[in-house]
Amino acid sequence: MESILQLIPHRPPFLFVDAIVARTESSLIATRTWRADEDFYQGHYPGAPITPGVLLCESVFQTGALLLAGKLAGQGTPRGVPLLAKVENVRFRSPVYPGDTTTVEVKINEIAGGFYLMSGHMKNGDKRVLNVDFAVAWKTPEGQS
């Protein structure tokens, strides 16, 4: 967990990656266990909790941020934050429930004009949970140095 906290600015309760499993120059695999005590399950849905799709996507995006941060760290300490620039082709295939452990894999497909075009997918065991294509830029937000 410490290596994750050193790479990206996300923090609990809005950190949806538990561990980095494998990394190459252009891909990263991570895991996340969705704990039953997380606040969002109280309202989504009471008595029949299911993990919100937007949080599943966020887990994939954070895995992409970890890949990008690791890549940029090789060029010196990255300043700024990962900014999501584009999301497309999201396909949800299976629900995720409290207690499930998911595996996320992201890869960089192309770099264009400071944007990293990526694709990612999530699995719960052998079941595909989602696929998504997205773009990320690493920027220093206005007002920050």
C-alpha positions in Angstrom: 0.0 0.0 0.0 2.8 2.4 0.8 4.1 2.3 -2.8 0.6 3.2 -4.0 0.4 6.2 -1.7 3.8 7.4 -2.9 2.8 7.3 -6.6 -0.7 8.8 -6.7 -2.5 11.5 -4.7 -5.6 9.4 -4.0 -6.3 8.6 -0.3 -8.9 6.6 1.6 -11.8 6.6 1.5 -11.4 7.4 -2.2 -8.5 4.9 -3.0 -9.7 1.9 -4.9 -6.5 0.0 -5.4 -5.0 -2.3 -2.7 -1.9 -3.8 -4.3 0.2 -3.7 -7.4 0.7 -7.3 -8.7 2.8 -6.8 -11.8 4.2 -4.0 -13.9 5.8 -3.6 -17.3 6.8 -0.5 -19.2 3.3 -0.2 -20.7 1.0 -2.2 -18.4 0.1 -2.7 -14.8 -2.0 -5.3 -12.9 -3.5 -4.4 -9.5 -6.1 -5.8 -7.1 -8.8 -4.4 -4.9 -11.0 -6.1 -2.2 -14.3 -4.5 -1.9 -15.0 -4.4 1.9 -18.5 -4.8 3.2 -18.0 -1.9 5.7 -17.5 0.7 3.0 -20.0 3.6 3.4 -21.3 3.5 -0.2 -22.8 0.0 0.4 -25.2 1.5 2.9 -27.1 3.3 0.2 -26.3 1.2 -2.9 -28.5 -0.8 -2.3 -29.7 -1.4 1.3 -30.4 -5.1 1.9 -28.8 -6.0 -1.5 -25.5 -4.2 -1.8 -23.7 -3.9 -5.1 -20.6 -2.0 -6.0 -21.4 1.2 -8.0 -20.2 1.0 -11.6 -18.6 4.4 -11.4 -16.4 3.2 -8.5 -15.4 0.1 -10.5 -14.4 2.5 -13.3 -12.5 4.6 -10.8 -10.5 1.6 -9.7 -9.4 1.1 -13.3 -8.6 4.8 -13.7 -6.5 4.8 -10.5 -4.6 1.7 -11.8 -3.9 3.7 -15.0 -2.7 6.6 -12.8 -0.3 4.2 -11.0 1.0 3.0 -14.4 1.6 6.5 -15.6 3.1 7.7 -12.3 5.6 4.7 -12.3 6.5 5.5 -15.9 7.0 9.2 -15.2 9.0 8.5 -12.0 11.7 6.9 -14.2 12.1 10.4 -15.7 12.3 12.1 -12.2 9.7 12.7 -9.6 6.4 13.5 -11.3 4.8 16.8 -10.2 1.1 17.3 -10.5 -1.8 14.9 -10.6 -3.3 12.4 -13.1 -6.3 14.0 -14.9 -8.9 11.9 -16.6 -9.5 13.4 -20.1 -11.7 10.9 -21.9 -13.8 7.8 -21.2 -15.4 5.7 -23.9 -16.5 2.2 -24.7 -17.5 1.3 -21.1 -19.0 -2.2 -20.9 -20.3 -3.6 -17.6 -20.5 -7.4 -17.7 -20.8 -8.7 -14.1 -21.7 -7.1 -10.8 -19.2 -6.9 -7.9 -20.4 -7.5 -4.3 -19.0 -6.8 -0.9 -16.1 -9.1 -0.1 -15.2 -9.7 -3.8 -11.6 -9.2 -4.8 -11.1 -7.9 -8.3 -8.1 -7.8 -10.6 -7.5 -4.8 -12.8 -5.2 -4.7 -15.8 -4.5 -1.5 -17.8 -2.2 -0.8 -20.7 -1.0 2.2 -22.6 -2.0 2.0 -26.2 -0.7 5.3 -27.5 0.8 8.6 -26.4 -0.4 11.7 -28.2 0.1 15.3 -27.3 0.7 14.6 -23.6 -2.3 12.3 -23.4 -1.9 8.6 -22.6 -4.6 6.6 -24.3 -5.2 3.5 -22.3 -7.5 0.5 -22.1 -8.4 -1.4 -19.0 -10.5 -4.3 -17.8 -11.5 -5.7 -14.5 -12.1 -9.4 -13.5 -13.6 -11.0 -10.5 -12.0 -14.4 -10.6 -12.5 -15.7 -14.1 -15.5 -13.4 -14.8 -15.0 -10.2 -16.8 -16.5 -7.3 -14.8 -15.9 -4.4 -17.2 -13.9 -3.0 -20.1 -13.1 0.6 -20.7 -11.0 2.9 -22.9 -9.8 6.2 -21.4 -7.2 8.9 -21.7 -5.1 10.5 -18.9 -2.8 13.5 -18.8 -0.4 14.3 -15.9 -0.8 18.0 -15.1 -0.2 20.5 -12.4 -3.6 22.1 -11.7 -3.8 25.9 -11.8 -3.0 27.4 -8.5 -0.7 24.6 -7.5 3.1 24.6 -7.7 
